[in-house]
Amino acid sequence: MANKINGSNAFHSMPPQVDLELLEALLEPEDATYPWNPADEESENYFAQLEQQFQLEDLLDEELTTRSQNFYNRLDTLWSNNFNSKSYKYNTKSSLVANLQKNLQAGFAATVPQDWITVIAQKAAEIFNSGQSMGEKLVECVESVLPSWETDDLLVMARPFAYAMRSGEQQNVNSVVENVKNREWTNLSEVEKAKVSLAVAYQALNQLNKSPDEA
């Protein structure tokens, strides 16, 4: 009976296989695989593989550096092109608006205040390529200078100009201007001011329609 107990204690005192393998791995020297004998054939293969690994790492580093530089160069090019494109569009737009204001002032400066002409010209250039109807474009061009008017009322008044633009017919804006010629702007009625303002908007949109920059 005592022998069985002693045998049982001896069995439980033996470390498990996993512990033995872990202990063996810890006691194994770190440089156990290093070929200490240069004359050995395995040493030559070891150093050849090591050299090949170093060459591959150098090649990968060089390729990564080249690709990174190309990538950043491409970004710089794209950024430069985008900036130049925006700058060109901005300068073209500014030149277009300035030319439009000049033409409108030549035709309406004697009757319409300059600040009204400027506002209408800028709004016309802004919304010209929008998906709005001709009547809506005309009304939006003059709404800011005619704040007391309802949109629906302006749409009704803009119909002759909108029809002329859709049909390709030339609306005679001179007749509108002639009716208020040689009269002070402040003495005009609200209806007369609205008609003249819509005539200016019509002329502005008509000129933009003929401009190659807005084609």
C-alpha angles and dihedrals in degrees: 000000000000090000090055091050092048090048091050092051091048090051093052092045092060112097116241120258093253091058091050092052091048091050091049091051092050093049093048110102116248093232095048091120096046110113104233094179109072091191092061116104091227089055091057091051091047094053092044091055091046092052091048090052091051091049091050092050091050090050092050092048091050093048092047091051092049094048092047091052092048090049094052091044089054091050090051090051093049092047092049093048092048092049093048091048092052091045091051092049091048093050091045091050093048091049091048093051092046092051091046092052090049092053093046093049090052090058103035109020092101090059111020125058113253094236090056091052090049094050093047093047094050093048092047091053090047098053102028095105095041121116094247124122119258091255092051091050092051092049094047090052092059104030095092092053093043102046095156093061125093115235093235091054091051091049090056092049091047095055097096091051093044091050091050091052093048095047096042092240119140113245112216103235091171091076090057092050094044090058091063099030117136091014126116113254091228090057094056120103120247090253092053091049090050093050093049092046091052089049089055091048091049091051091047095051091043092054092047089052089058095043115104090214091063097041 
